């Protein structure tokens, strides 16, 4: 009888451990998803933005380095969606406009 109780106790423990692990994965993943959406927008007046010639609307730049069609949305450093704002590796902790542009623009590789 003691052997059956041990097996049942072990099963209960394994079920609880598996449930706890699954819950930790779900809960641990939520803050990361929320953080990307909560990034503050990069201001054109930011020191790094100024240094890299960042503009929120690429069509308004007068920089001769910009080629027609270049925007943050098609840059390899940008990881946001095709519209709105998203994270950029060049501006950690800030969200840049998908329509934006800076002198470090590098086209995404196919």
PyMOL commands that set and color helices and strands:
alter all, ss='L'
color gray80, all
select helices_A, chain A and resi 2-37+47-51+58-60+72-74
alter helices_A, ss='H'
color red, helices_A
select strands_A, chain A and resi 40-41+85-87+94-97
alter strands_A, ss='S'
color yellow, strands_A
deselect
rebuild
show_as cartoon
